[in-house]
């Protein structure tokens, strides 16, 4: 496992100066770094996300939704460019704030490619456990109902309820309870994709089989939190290399992780499947998210904008396609990363566009 790379504080100060200068000289068309960023800027990526509709029948009606990342406390998205056969619309759903590009039209060729690219600034996401252990009253708990609601595949089974009660019997804080869940899942489950049923995030499968990928690990964690009344959320996105790489490379499918909420302290990150793959350093994955990730969406049982004709989505990390009003599997994606290295850093900060640039092919 490679150590997480930190930029020196002096560079962060330079970043803020450059951004302030560009805002003063370039007007409202720029995207500034939000004051809510929680840590130092760690890495900057240029990402090219290519969706391909294949085996299209010319003249068929299609609707295509493509997930795109949005700003949060740990990432800033800028310089978005869209190269597609037809114009699309960028929108967000109201429940979790997930963003997406939507395209609607008629198939004009057997294969249609939709390319969306953007820059992502990733900020440090690591908490001081001694500080968040000081749990306090928090009025924001009243707005956490969506993070205490079961989904079709993540819910409280009798087994999960018993396990949650046993694991938290002597725990007085949500931090201690969540750590007990983390250790329990790490001991009980193993990362294994060589069996049927993995990857759906089905709590029954996770409990019965004890194997799976990141989706299954964090479904188990979300279910235990749900059983204990601890708000938690499932997040999924793109996954780059731990180490810096010169030049563009293609990434794998996806990665997912979880967060739980401590009253008065906020969201705490966990990544149990990565801990399972790196047992010698497992502790670092409780309270820290590495910087080689980009969040695409939050939550389960998702409804898109505009609403899809098919059922709610289990999660949203891949493009979703409907042909003639019915869900279709004739769409795939490829994701390419290119890290903006130190020598290019200042020029990257000079112009950061807020509005996407659209080019119709």
N, C-alpha and C positions, 0 to 999 in steps of 0.2 A: 504494500500500500504506500502510495506516495504521500508525503506530507502536504498539508494544505498550504498553498502559496499566499503570502500576505504582501501587499504593496506597502512600502514605507509610508509613514505618516506624511512626509514632505510631499509625496506625490499626490496624496489626497488633497492637501492644501493647494497645490498647483491646479488640480482639477477644478476646485471651487472657484479659484481666481479666473481661470480660463472661461468657465461657464458664465460667471458674472460679466466678464468682458463681452462675450458673444451676445448675451441678452441685451446689454446696453447698446451695442452697435448694430444688431440685426433685427430688432423688433420682435413681434409676437409670434413669428413663425417658428420659434425654437422651443425645444423641450428642456426645461431646467431640471436639475436634480432636486427632488422633493426634500423638504426639511425632515420628512419622516424616515428617511434612510437610517437604519439602525446601526450601521458599522462602516468600516472602511471599504472603499471600492477595491475588489479583489481581482476580477478578470473581466475582459470585454470580448464578446464573440460576435461574429457576423454569421447569421444562420440563413440558409436557403432551404425552404420547405416546399417540395415539389409533389403535387397531387396529380395523379394520372387516371383519367377515366378511360377504360379499355373495352374493346368489343362492343362499341356503341352502334346501335342501329340508327342510321341517319334519319332524322325526322322525329325521333322519340323525344318526348318531353323529359327534362331532367331538372333536379334540384340538388345542389351540392353545398354542404356546409364544411368549412375548413377551420379548425381551431387556431387561434393566434394568441400569443401571450399578451398580458397587459401589465401595467405598472403595479408594483406592490412595494412593501417595505424592503424587499431584498432584490428587486430587479427594476430596471428602467428600460423601456423599449423605445427605439427611435429609428429614423431613416428607413421607414418601411416602404418597400416598392412592390407593386403587384403587376405581374405580367400574365395576362390571361386572355382567352379567346373572346370573352364578353365582359362587360362591366359588372362589378359586384357591389355589395353594400357591406359595410363594417358595422357590427352591432354587438350589444352585450345583453345577456339575460339578467333578470333582476334578482334571482335567488342568491347566487354566489358571485355575480359580476363577471362570469366567464365571457370572453370575447370570441367572435367568429366572423369569418367572411362568408357571405351567402351569394350564390350564383344560381340563376334560373334561366332556362332557355331551351332550345332544341339542339339535339346532337347534330353537329355539322361535319363530323368525320369519325372514323372508327376509333381514333384515340385523340383525346383532348387533354392538354397539360395546363395546369394552373400553378404558377410559381409565385410564392410570397417570400420575400426576404427582408431581414431587419437586423439591427444591431441590438445586443443585449448587454447592459452593464449589470454584473452580479456583485452584490454587496455581502459582507460578512453576516453570517447568521449563526451565532453561538451565544449561549446564555450562561450566566454565572449562577450555578445551581444554589449556592449559598444565599444569593439574593432572592431568587424566586421561591425559595423554601419559606419565605416570610409571607405566607398567604394572608390576604386582607379581604375585607368586604369589597365587592365590586358591583356597581350598578349595571355594568355591561352584561352581567349574567342574564338579565331580563331579555336581552336581544340574542340569546344563544339557542333559541328553539330549533333553528334549522340544523344545528350541530348536535342535537339531542333527539333526532328523528331517525328511526330505522329506515333502511332501504330494502328493496326486494331480496337482496343477497347478503346484507349486513344487518343483523338483528340479534336480539338476545334469546338464545336457546336456553333450555333448562340447564344444560351443561355449562354454558357461559355464565349463567347466573350463579351457579354453585362455585365455579372457579373464582369469579370476581369476589364473592363473599369471603372465601377462604384466603385469598391473596391480600385482602384489605382489612382483615379482622383486627390487626394491631397497628394499622396505619391511620394517622390523623390528618395528613395533608394530601392534596391531590397530586403533588409532585411525588411523594413517597408511593402512592398508589400506582401512578403511571410507571414509575421505575420498577415496581413489582411486576406489572404486566409485561414490560419490556424484557425483564430477565426470564420470566416464565415462558414467553413465546420463543425467545432465543434458545432456551433449553429444550422446548417441546417440538419445535418445527425445524425442518431442514430445507435448504434451497434445492429444489429438484423439479425439473421440467420434463422428466421422462415418465410421465404417467397421465392418464386421462383426467380431465377436470381441473387442471392447474390454470391459473391466470384469470379466472373469472371473478375472483374475490368472493367466493361462496363460503359463508361461515361454517356451514355443515361440512363441506369438503375440508376446510382447514382444521376443524376439530377432529373429524374422523380419520383423515389421512395423515395430517401432520407434515405435509409437504406442499411445496408450491413456489411461486415467485413472489416478487414484491407486493403484488396485488393481494395475494392470500395472507402474507404476513401482516399487512397493515389493516386488512379487514378484521382479522382476529383482534388486533389492538383496538380498533374503533369499537368493536362489539363489547369488549371488556370495559372500555370507558363508558359506553352507553349504559351498561348494566350498573355502573357505579355513579351515574349522573354527572359524569365529567364531560364537558363539551370537547369534541375532537373532530378533526376533519381529514378527509382523504384528499391527497393532491397527486397529480400525475403530470408528466411532462417529458422533455427531451433530456438526453443524458450524454454529455461529452466525456472526453478523457480527463483523468485526474491530472496528468502532467500536461504542460504546454507543448503543443505540436505546431511546427511551422508548416503552413500550407493547408489547403482544404482537405477534409476527410469526411467519409460518410459514417454516420452513427448507426447504432442498432435501433430496435423498435421503440422502446420507451422505458421510463423508470417511474416508480411511484413511491410515496412516503407519507408520513402523517404528522399532525401537530395536535397537541391538546392544550386546553386553556386553564391557566391558574388564576383564580380571582385576584384582582389587583395587580397582576404581573404580566398578563398577556399570553400569547401563544408560545409554546415550547416545542421545538422540532425533535423528531425521532426518525431513525432509518434502520429498522430492525433487520431487513434482508441484507443490507450491506454489512451490518455487524456480524451476521451469520457467515458471510463470505470472508470476513477478516477478524477471526476470533481473538487474535492476540491484541487487537486494538478495539474490541467491541465497545468499551465504555465511551469512546469518543463519539459514537453515533446516537447517544442519548444527550440531547441538549445542543446538538450541532448538526447543521446541514452543510455538506461540502459545496464548493462554489462551482462545480462542473455540471450544474443542472439549470434548466429553465422551466418554470412552472407554466403549463398550458391551461389546466383547468382544475377546479375544486369540486368535490362532491360526487354523488352517485344519483342514479335515476334522473338524468338530466333532460330538460326540455329545451330545445334550440329556438332560435329566433331567425325567421318565423318558425312557428311550431311545426315539427316534422309530422308526417302522416303515420309513420311507424311508431312503435312503442318508445318509451323513454330510453335514453342511452345509459347503459351500465356505467360507463365513464367516457370521457371525450378527449382522446389524444390523437386519433386518426380521422381522416376525412370521412364524412358520412354522406352517402349518395342515395337518392330515390329516383327511379326511372318509371315514368308513367304512373306516379303516385304510390309506388311500392319500394320498400328498401331493396337496395342492390349491393352486391359484393364486388361489382366490377370497378372498383377504385382502389388504388394503392398509393403509398407515399414513399418518398425518399427524403432523408434529411441530411444536409451537409453543413459542417461547421468549419469556420476559419477564424482562428483566434487573432485578435488585434494585439500585436506584441508591443513591447515598450517603445520601440523606435517610431511606431505609428500612432502612439497614444495621443499626443498633442493635436495632431491634425484631425483625428477622429472627433475630438471635443470641439473643434472649431465651428462645425455646422451640424446641428442635430434637429432634424425635421420632425415636427409633431404630426402633421397630416400625411397620410400615405400618398405616394405617387403611383398612379395607375397607368399602365401601358397595355392597350389592346393589341393582341398579336394578329 
